[in-house]
Amino acid sequence: GFLHYAVNSCEFNSSKLNDIEYTQSYYYNKLEIVRFSSSVGKYVGYTEFGIKNAESWNNGPEVIARRAQKESYCFRNVGVFTESALTKS
C-alpha cells in the first residue's frame, strides 16, 4: 500500500510572532516531498513531484493562504500550548 500524509507544526521560543516558525510538510511513503516554511515564505520541493507542486503552489493562492497560517494557526495557540506546558511542570 501507499501512504500520503501532511504534518503541520509550530516551533517557538516565546509567544512573540517573530519567535515562531510554522511548517507544513507533505509525505509520500515516509519520504518528504514538499514543505512550506514560514521562515522561507514559500514551498520547497524535495522530489520531482514535489518540485512541480511547489512551483504551482508558489504561483497560486495556496502560498498566500499558507503564509497567513503562522499568525492564524500558531500565534493564536502558542499561549494555550505554553500555559498548558507550564502548569504541568
Secondary structure, DSSP 8 states (H G I E B T S, - for coil): ---EEEEEEEEESSSSGGGEEEEEEEEETTEEEEEEETTTTEEEESSHHHHHHHHHHHTSHHHHHHHHHIIIIIIHHHHHHHHHHHHH-
